Protein backbone atom coordinates (compact mmCIF):
# COMPACT_ATOMS: atom_id res chain seq x y z
CA UNK A 1 0.00 0.00 0.00
CA UNK A 2 2.77 2.45 0.96
CA UNK A 3 4.68 1.69 -2.23
CA UNK A 4 1.51 2.21 -4.31
CA UNK A 5 0.89 5.62 -2.73
CA UNK A 6 4.57 6.55 -3.28
CA UNK A 7 4.35 5.50 -6.92
CA UNK A 8 1.23 7.59 -7.53
CA UNK A 9 2.81 10.62 -5.85
CA UNK A 10 6.11 10.37 -7.69
CA UNK A 11 4.40 9.72 -11.02
CA UNK A 12 2.21 12.82 -10.62
CA UNK A 13 5.32 14.83 -9.72
CA UNK A 14 7.30 13.45 -12.64
CA UNK A 15 4.58 14.13 -15.18
CA UNK A 16 3.57 17.55 -13.90
CA UNK A 17 2.94 19.79 -16.88
CA UNK A 18 1.83 17.14 -19.32
CA UNK A 19 3.37 14.42 -21.46
CA UNK A 20 5.30 16.88 -23.63
CA UNK A 21 6.88 18.61 -20.64
CA UNK A 22 10.27 17.52 -19.43
CA UNK A 23 10.08 14.49 -17.17
CA UNK A 24 10.79 15.56 -13.60
CA UNK A 25 13.84 13.70 -12.27
CA UNK A 26 13.84 15.56 -8.94
CA UNK A 27 13.64 12.38 -6.85
CA UNK A 28 16.70 10.91 -8.57
CA UNK A 29 18.42 14.29 -8.33
CA UNK A 30 17.87 14.34 -4.56
CA UNK A 31 19.21 10.82 -4.13
CA UNK A 32 22.32 11.66 -6.12
CA UNK A 33 23.00 14.82 -4.14
CA UNK A 34 22.65 12.90 -0.88
CA UNK A 35 24.66 9.80 -1.76
CA UNK A 36 27.25 10.69 -4.43
CA UNK A 37 30.48 12.26 -3.15
CA UNK A 38 32.63 14.36 -5.46
CA UNK A 39 36.37 13.68 -5.07
CA UNK A 40 39.67 14.39 -6.79
CA UNK A 41 38.86 18.00 -7.52
CA UNK A 42 35.60 17.09 -9.23
CA UNK A 43 37.15 14.57 -11.63
CA UNK A 44 35.63 11.52 -9.94
CA UNK A 45 32.90 10.50 -7.53
CA UNK A 46 32.23 7.78 -4.98
CA UNK A 47 28.80 6.33 -4.32
CA UNK A 48 27.43 5.74 -0.84
CA UNK A 49 25.65 2.47 -1.65
CA UNK A 50 25.04 1.81 2.04
CA UNK A 51 23.14 5.07 2.29
CA UNK A 52 21.26 4.34 -0.93
CA UNK A 53 20.25 0.96 0.46
CA UNK A 54 18.55 2.78 3.32
CA UNK A 55 16.68 4.89 0.74
CA UNK A 56 15.89 1.90 -1.46
CA UNK A 57 12.13 2.41 -1.40
CA UNK A 58 12.60 5.94 -2.75
CA UNK A 59 14.85 4.65 -5.53
CA UNK A 60 12.40 1.91 -6.51
CA UNK A 61 9.57 4.47 -6.46
CA UNK A 62 11.52 6.62 -8.90
CA UNK A 63 12.28 3.65 -11.15
CA UNK A 64 8.59 2.74 -11.12
CA UNK A 65 7.78 6.19 -12.51
CA UNK A 66 10.22 5.58 -15.35
CA UNK A 67 8.56 2.24 -16.07
CA UNK A 68 5.15 3.95 -16.21
CA UNK A 69 6.16 6.05 -19.23
CA UNK A 70 4.84 4.68 -22.52
CA UNK A 71 6.84 4.54 -25.72
CA UNK A 72 4.18 6.73 -27.33
CA UNK A 73 4.59 9.52 -24.76
CA UNK A 74 8.37 9.20 -24.83
CA UNK A 75 8.40 9.67 -28.60
CA UNK A 76 6.62 13.03 -28.28
CA UNK A 77 9.43 14.53 -26.20
CA UNK A 78 12.32 16.60 -27.60
CA UNK A 79 15.42 14.49 -28.21
CA UNK A 80 17.32 16.12 -25.38
CA UNK A 81 14.58 15.14 -22.93
CA UNK A 82 14.57 11.60 -24.30
CA UNK A 83 18.32 11.24 -23.94
CA UNK A 84 18.35 12.66 -20.41
CA UNK A 85 15.60 10.19 -19.48
CA UNK A 86 17.56 7.23 -20.88
CA UNK A 87 20.83 8.25 -19.20
CA UNK A 88 19.09 8.62 -15.84
CA UNK A 89 17.30 5.31 -16.39
CA UNK A 90 20.59 3.53 -17.15
CA UNK A 91 22.30 4.99 -14.09
CA UNK A 92 19.33 4.41 -11.79
CA UNK A 93 18.93 0.78 -12.73
CA UNK A 94 22.68 0.24 -12.49
CA UNK A 95 22.46 1.35 -8.86
CA UNK A 96 19.45 -0.94 -8.40
CA UNK A 97 21.49 -3.85 -9.77
CA UNK A 98 24.37 -3.13 -7.37
CA UNK A 99 21.95 -2.95 -4.42
CA UNK A 100 20.56 -6.38 -5.33
CA UNK A 101 23.68 -7.92 -3.75
CA UNK A 102 25.35 -5.10 -1.85
CA UNK A 103 27.52 -5.26 0.24
CA UNK A 104 28.53 -8.75 -0.89
CA UNK A 105 30.38 -7.70 -4.04
CA UNK A 106 33.55 -5.87 -5.03
CA UNK A 107 32.69 -5.26 -8.68
CA UNK A 108 29.64 -5.09 -10.90
CA UNK A 109 31.17 -8.05 -12.72
CA UNK A 110 30.40 -10.17 -9.65
CA UNK A 111 26.74 -9.95 -10.71
CA UNK A 112 27.40 -11.77 -13.95
CA UNK A 113 28.09 -15.42 -14.65
CA UNK A 114 30.08 -17.58 -17.02
CA UNK A 115 27.20 -17.43 -19.48
CA UNK A 116 25.84 -13.89 -19.04
CA UNK A 117 27.35 -10.50 -18.25
CA UNK A 118 25.50 -8.28 -15.75
CA UNK A 119 24.78 -5.86 -18.57
CA UNK A 120 22.71 -8.47 -20.41
CA UNK A 121 20.38 -9.30 -17.51
CA UNK A 122 16.80 -8.42 -18.48
CA UNK A 123 15.51 -6.97 -15.24
CA UNK A 124 14.36 -3.52 -16.35
CA UNK A 125 10.64 -2.95 -17.07
CA UNK A 126 10.64 -0.12 -19.60
CA UNK A 127 8.35 0.75 -22.51
CA UNK A 128 6.32 -2.39 -21.97
CA UNK A 129 9.33 -4.71 -22.28
CA UNK A 130 11.91 -6.37 -20.05
CA UNK A 131 15.20 -4.77 -20.97
CA UNK A 132 18.84 -5.05 -19.97
CA UNK A 133 21.36 -2.28 -19.37
CA UNK A 134 22.86 -3.19 -22.76
CA UNK A 135 19.43 -2.74 -24.33
CA UNK A 136 19.27 0.82 -22.99
CA UNK A 137 22.83 1.82 -23.87
CA UNK A 138 23.45 -0.04 -27.11
CA UNK A 139 19.88 -0.29 -28.35
CA UNK A 140 17.89 2.74 -27.23
CA UNK A 141 20.77 5.24 -27.00
CA UNK A 142 23.55 4.20 -29.38
CA UNK A 143 21.60 1.98 -31.71
CA UNK A 144 18.53 4.12 -32.28
CA UNK A 145 20.23 6.64 -34.55
CA UNK A 146 18.37 9.43 -32.77
CA UNK A 147 21.17 10.96 -30.72
CA UNK A 148 24.63 10.24 -32.18
CA UNK A 149 26.54 11.98 -29.41
CA UNK A 150 29.73 10.22 -28.20
CA UNK A 151 29.66 12.23 -24.97
CA UNK A 152 27.05 9.81 -23.62
CA UNK A 153 29.99 7.54 -22.74
CA UNK A 154 30.95 10.03 -20.03
CA UNK A 155 27.40 10.12 -18.63
CA UNK A 156 26.26 6.49 -18.38
CA UNK A 157 27.94 4.92 -15.37
CA UNK A 158 29.01 1.29 -14.90
CA UNK A 159 29.49 1.51 -11.12
CA UNK A 160 33.26 1.12 -11.46
CA UNK A 161 36.29 3.21 -10.52
CA UNK A 162 37.50 3.19 -14.11
CA UNK A 163 34.21 4.57 -15.37
CA UNK A 164 33.56 8.29 -15.82
CA UNK A 165 32.03 9.72 -12.67
CA UNK A 166 28.41 9.18 -11.75
CA UNK A 167 27.27 12.80 -11.74
CA UNK A 168 25.80 13.97 -8.44
CA UNK A 169 22.88 15.59 -10.25
CA UNK A 170 20.24 14.13 -12.54
CA UNK A 171 20.56 14.82 -16.26
CA UNK A 172 17.97 17.26 -17.60
CA UNK A 173 16.96 17.84 -21.18
CA UNK A 174 16.95 21.63 -20.93
CA UNK A 175 20.63 21.74 -19.93
CA UNK A 176 21.78 18.39 -21.32
CA UNK A 177 24.39 19.75 -23.73
CA UNK A 178 26.07 21.67 -20.91
CA UNK A 179 25.97 18.63 -18.61
CA UNK A 180 27.45 16.31 -21.26
CA UNK A 181 30.20 18.83 -21.97
CA UNK A 182 31.03 19.08 -18.27
CA UNK A 183 31.11 15.28 -17.93
CA UNK A 184 33.43 15.00 -20.94
CA UNK A 185 35.91 17.68 -19.92
CA UNK A 186 35.96 16.46 -16.32
CA UNK A 187 36.84 12.92 -17.39
CA UNK A 188 39.49 14.01 -19.89
CA UNK A 189 41.11 16.25 -17.28
CA UNK A 190 41.71 13.23 -15.01
CA UNK A 191 45.37 12.37 -15.54
CA UNK A 192 44.96 8.97 -13.87
CA UNK A 193 42.88 7.92 -16.87
CA UNK A 194 43.89 10.22 -19.75
CA UNK A 195 47.35 11.73 -20.20
CA UNK A 196 50.18 12.49 -22.59
CA UNK A 197 53.27 10.48 -21.66
CA UNK A 198 56.49 10.13 -23.66
CA UNK A 199 54.81 11.57 -26.76
CA UNK A 200 52.00 8.99 -26.54
CA UNK A 201 48.43 9.60 -25.48
CA UNK A 202 47.48 7.08 -22.81
CA UNK A 203 43.70 7.07 -22.53
CA UNK A 204 40.83 5.10 -21.06
CA UNK A 205 39.82 1.83 -22.70
CA UNK A 206 36.43 3.44 -23.32
CA UNK A 207 38.01 4.95 -26.42
CA UNK A 208 39.03 1.48 -27.62
CA UNK A 209 35.70 -0.21 -26.97
CA UNK A 210 33.61 2.57 -28.51
CA UNK A 211 36.09 4.00 -30.99
CA UNK A 212 33.55 4.04 -33.82
CA UNK A 213 31.30 6.40 -31.86
CA UNK A 214 34.11 8.96 -31.64
CA UNK A 215 34.86 8.73 -35.36
CA UNK A 216 31.39 9.33 -36.81
CA UNK A 217 31.85 13.01 -37.58
CA UNK A 218 30.54 14.53 -34.36
CA UNK A 219 31.78 18.15 -34.51
CA UNK A 220 33.67 17.11 -37.68
CA UNK A 221 35.80 14.57 -35.80
CA UNK A 222 36.32 11.57 -38.09
CA UNK A 223 39.23 10.02 -36.20
CA UNK A 224 39.95 9.44 -32.55
CA UNK A 225 42.83 11.89 -32.79
CA UNK A 226 40.53 14.58 -34.12
CA UNK A 227 38.15 14.01 -31.21
CA UNK A 228 41.03 14.38 -28.75
CA UNK A 229 42.13 17.57 -30.52
CA UNK A 230 38.68 19.04 -29.82
CA UNK A 231 39.46 18.62 -26.13
CA UNK A 232 43.15 19.44 -26.26
CA UNK A 233 42.85 21.91 -23.40
CA UNK A 234 41.26 19.30 -21.13
CA UNK A 235 44.00 16.83 -22.03
CA UNK A 236 46.67 19.42 -21.28
CA UNK A 237 47.99 19.56 -24.86
CA UNK A 238 49.79 22.58 -26.25
CA UNK A 239 48.82 23.95 -29.65
CA UNK A 240 51.50 22.06 -31.57
CA UNK A 241 50.74 18.73 -29.90
CA UNK A 242 47.05 19.28 -30.52
CA UNK A 243 47.74 19.62 -34.26
CA UNK A 244 49.88 16.48 -34.21
CA UNK A 245 47.14 14.53 -32.43
CA UNK A 246 44.55 15.65 -34.98
CA UNK A 247 46.86 14.66 -37.82
CA UNK A 248 47.46 11.21 -36.37
CA UNK A 249 51.14 11.80 -35.63
CA UNK A 250 50.78 11.00 -31.92
CA UNK A 251 50.45 7.37 -30.81
CA UNK A 252 47.46 6.27 -28.72
CA UNK A 253 47.61 3.57 -26.04
CA UNK A 254 44.69 2.33 -23.98
CA UNK A 255 44.99 1.94 -20.22
CA UNK A 256 43.72 -1.00 -18.19
CA UNK A 257 40.23 -0.49 -16.80
CA UNK A 258 39.58 -0.58 -13.06
CA UNK A 259 36.41 -2.62 -12.45
CA UNK A 260 36.42 -2.19 -8.67
CA UNK A 261 33.15 -0.90 -7.28
CA UNK A 262 33.00 2.90 -7.02
CA UNK A 263 31.90 2.64 -3.41
CA UNK A 264 32.67 5.21 -0.71
CA UNK A 265 35.98 4.31 0.91
C-alpha positions in Angstrom: 0.0 0.0 0.0 2.8 2.4 1.0 4.7 1.7 -2.2 1.5 2.2 -4.3 0.9 5.6 -2.7 4.6 6.6 -3.3 4.4 5.5 -6.9 1.2 7.6 -7.5 2.8 10.6 -5.8 6.1 10.4 -7.7 4.4 9.7 -11.0 2.2 12.8 -10.6 5.3 14.8 -9.7 7.3 13.4 -12.6 4.6 14.1 -15.2 3.6 17.6 -13.9 2.9 19.8 -16.9 1.8 17.1 -19.3 3.4 14.4 -21.5 5.3 16.9 -23.6 6.9 18.6 -20.6 10.3 17.5 -19.4 10.1 14.5 -17.2 10.8 15.6 -13.6 13.8 13.7 -12.3 13.8 15.6 -8.9 13.6 12.4 -6.8 16.7 10.9 -8.6 18.4 14.3 -8.3 17.9 14.3 -4.6 19.2 10.8 -4.1 22.3 11.7 -6.1 23.0 14.8 -4.1 22.6 12.9 -0.9 24.7 9.8 -1.8 27.2 10.7 -4.4 30.5 12.3 -3.1 32.6 14.4 -5.5 36.4 13.7 -5.1 39.7 14.4 -6.8 38.9 18.0 -7.5 35.6 17.1 -9.2 37.2 14.6 -11.6 35.6 11.5 -9.9 32.9 10.5 -7.5 32.2 7.8 -5.0 28.8 6.3 -4.3 27.4 5.7 -0.8 25.6 2.5 -1.7 25.0 1.8 2.0 23.1 5.1 2.3 21.3 4.3 -0.9 20.3 1.0 0.5 18.5 2.8 3.3 16.7 4.9 0.7 15.9 1.9 -1.5 12.1 2.4 -1.4 12.6 5.9 -2.7 14.9 4.7 -5.5 12.4 1.9 -6.5 9.6 4.5 -6.5 11.5 6.6 -8.9 12.3 3.7 -11.1 8.6 2.7 -11.1 7.8 6.2 -12.5 10.2 5.6 -15.4 8.6 2.2 -16.1 5.2 3.9 -16.2 6.2 6.1 -19.2 4.8 4.7 -22.5 6.8 4.5 -25.7 4.2 6.7 -27.3 4.6 9.5 -24.8 8.4 9.2 -24.8 8.4 9.7 -28.6 6.6 13.0 -28.3 9.4 14.5 -26.2 12.3 16.6 -27.6 15.4 14.5 -28.2 17.3 16.1 -25.4 14.6 15.1 -22.9 14.6 11.6 -24.3 18.3 11.2 -23.9 18.3 12.7 -20.4 15.6 10.2 -19.5 17.6 7.2 -20.9 20.8 8.3 -19.2 19.1 8.6 -15.8 17.3 5.3 -16.4 20.6 3.5 -17.1 22.3 5.0 -14.1 19.3 4.4 -11.8 18.9 0.8 -12.7 22.7 0.2 -12.5 22.5 1.3 -8.9 19.5 -0.9 -8.4 21.5 -3.8 -9.8 24.4 -3.1 -7.4 22.0 -3.0 -4.4 20.6 -6.4 -5.3 23.7 -7.9 -3.7 25.4 -5.1 -1.8 27.5 -5.3 0.2 28.5 -8.7 -0.9 30.4 -7.7 -4.0 33.5 -5.9 -5.0 32.7 -5.3 -8.7 29.6 -5.1 -10.9 31.2 -8.0 -12.7 30.4 -10.2 -9.6 26.7 -9.9 -10.7 27.4 -11.8 -14.0 28.1 -15.4 -14.7 30.1 -17.6 -17.0 27.2 -17.4 -19.5 25.8 -13.9 -19.0 27.3 -10.5 -18.2 25.5 -8.3 -15.8 24.8 -5.9 -18.6 22.7 -8.5 -20.4 20.4 -9.3 -17.5 16.8 -8.4 -18.5 15.5 -7.0 -15.2 14.4 -3.5 -16.4 10.6 -2.9 -17.1 10.6 -0.1 -19.6 8.4 0.8 -22.5 6.3 -2.4 -22.0 9.3 -4.7 -22.3 11.9 -6.4 -20.1 15.2 -4.8 -21.0 18.8 -5.0 -20.0 21.4 -2.3 -19.4 22.9 -3.2 -22.8 19.4 -2.7 -24.3 19.3 0.8 -23.0 22.8 1.8 -23.9 23.5 0.0 -27.1 19.9 -0.3 -28.4 17.9 2.7 -27.2 20.8 5.2 -27.0 23.5 4.2 -29.4 21.6 2.0 -31.7 18.5 4.1 -32.3 20.2 6.6 -34.6 18.4 9.4 -32.8 21.2 11.0 -30.7 24.6 10.2 -32.2 26.5 12.0 -29.4 29.7 10.2 -28.2 29.7 12.2 -25.0 27.0 9.8 -23.6 30.0 7.5 -22.7 31.0 10.0 -20.0 27.4 10.1 -18.6 26.3 6.5 -18.4 27.9 4.9 -15.4 29.0 1.3 -14.9 29.5 1.5 -11.1 33.3 1.1 -11.5 36.3 3.2 -10.5 37.5 3.2 -14.1 34.2 4.6 -15.4 33.6 8.3 -15.8 32.0 9.7 -12.7 28.4 9.2 -11.7 27.3 12.8 -11.7 25.8 14.0 -8.4 22.9 15.6 -10.2 20.2 14.1 -12.5 20.6 14.8 -16.3 18.0 17.3 -17.6 17.0 17.8 -21.2 17.0 21.6 -20.9 20.6 21.7 -19.9 21.8 18.4 -21.3 24.4 19.8 -23.7 26.1 21.7 -20.9 26.0 18.6 -18.6 27.4 16.3 -21.3 30.2 18.8 -22.0 31.0 19.1 -18.3 31.1 15.3 -17.9 33.4 15.0 -20.9 35.9 17.7 -19.9 36.0 16.5 -16.3 36.8 12.9 -17.4 39.5 14.0 -19.9 41.1 16.2 -17.3 41.7 13.2 -15.0 45.4 12.4 -15.5 45.0 9.0 -13.9 42.9 7.9 -16.9 43.9 10.2 -19.7 47.4 11.7 -20.2 50.2 12.5 -22.6 53.3 10.5 -21.7 56.5 10.1 -23.7 54.8 11.6 -26.8 52.0 9.0 -26.5 48.4 9.6 -25.5 47.5 7.1 -22.8 43.7 7.1 -22.5 40.8 5.1 -21.1 39.8 1.8 -22.7 36.4 3.4 -23.3 38.0 4.9 -26.4 39.0 1.5 -27.6 35.7 -0.2 -27.0 33.6 2.6 -28.5 36.1 4.0 -31.0 33.6 4.0 -33.8 31.3 6.4 -31.9 34.1 9.0 -31.6 34.9 8.7 -35.4 31.4 9.3 -36.8 31.9 13.0 -37.6 30.5 14.5 -34.4 31.8 18.2 -34.5 33.7 17.1 -37.7 35.8 14.6 -35.8 36.3 11.6 -38.1 39.2 10.0 -36.2 40.0 9.4 -32.5 42.8 11.9 -32.8 40.5 14.6 -34.1 38.2 14.0 -31.2 41.0 14.4 -28.7 42.1 17.6 -30.5 38.7 19.0 -29.8 39.5 18.6 -26.1 43.2 19.4 -26.3 42.9 21.9 -23.4 41.3 19.3 -21.1 44.0 16.8 -22.0 46.7 19.4 -21.3 48.0 19.6 -24.9 49.8 22.6 -26.2 48.8 23.9 -29.7 51.5 22.1 -31.6 50.7 18.7 -29.9 47.0 19.3 -30.5 47.7 19.6 -34.3 49.9 16.5 -34.2 47.1 14.5 -32.4 44.5 15.7 -35.0 46.9 14.7 -37.8 47.5 11.2 -36.4 51.1 11.8 -35.6 50.8 11.0 -31.9 50.4 7.4 -30.8 47.5 6.3 -28.7 47.6 3.6 -26.0 44.7 2.3 -24.0 45.0 1.9 -20.2 43.7 -1.0 -18.2 40.2 -0.5 -16.8 39.6 -0.6 -13.1 36.4 -2.6 -12.5 36.4 -2.2 -8.7 33.1 -0.9 -7.3 33.0 2.9 -7.0 31.9 2.6 -3.4 32.7 5.2 -0.7 36.0 4.3 0.9 
